[in-house]
Amino acid sequence: MKYLDLSGNNFGGNYTPIPNQNLGNVSSLQYLSLGGNYNLRGGNLEWLSYFPLLRHLDLSMVDLSEATNWLELVSDNLPLLEYLNLSDCYLPNQVPPTHPLNSSLYLTVVDLSNNHMSSLIPDAFGKMISLVHLNLAYNDFIGRIPKSFANLSRLESLELTWSHVTEQVAVVLDKLSGLEKSLRILNFDSNQLSGTLPDFTRFSSLRELYLGGNKLTGAFPKSFRRVLPNLVVLEFYGNKISGMLPD
């Protein structure tokens, strides 16, 4: 078996899908989705060692509160992983700030949103140079964006809604300078970004920009629409931007 999708059901109890006669040779799995089974508990995740060929792993909404070494277990056991969704999983608040994933050369999607992890934003994400989508929203991260994020030259969407980022918005854009040609979606709604609106000219590929609920000040640039010709969604609610609205 290479593909197993049991998502969106009402499975409950403990689940440890080690090889067994009922499922066949699941050690050859490349795709495993258990997302949406909110009564399911995934234990300590040591069972991941049985799936060395896994490329897609979705455990969203599965209770992983016992997986105290989840990052190391994913890193050490899933070297080919491309897609990782551990959103809303009650992940333990033990995110090593510098531990990279061994699969960082393959990972394109990482979603760790809504886990209320409180730490500095791990510098290790900046070493995952193949990332295309990174969602760290609805966590309790503290501090600033790591400088290593400039290495993510393939990143198309960065989601950090409600993540307690405290920094000048112009500094954030400088740290994302390596994403100038790739970035399509930038979401920093409801953080602590401050300062005047910077020049977004470098990010001409942006289609969605969310900066609502921050502490931005100053006038709205008259040339905003011209410098972002592909923009279809813009959110600046709940700031202190002043002046005349552009045409």
Secondary structure, DSSP 8 states (H G I E B T S, - for coil): --EEE--SS--EEE----SBTTTB-GGG-SEEE-TT-TEEE-TTSGGGGG-TT--EEE-TTSB-TT-TTHHHHHHHH-TT--EEE-TTS---S---TT---GGGGT--EEE--SS---SB--GGGGG-TT-SEEE--SS--BB---GGGGG-TT--EEE-TTS-BEEEHHHHHHHTGGGTTT--EEE--SSEEEEE----GGGTT-SEEE--SSEEEEE--TTHHHH-TT--EEE-TTSEEES----
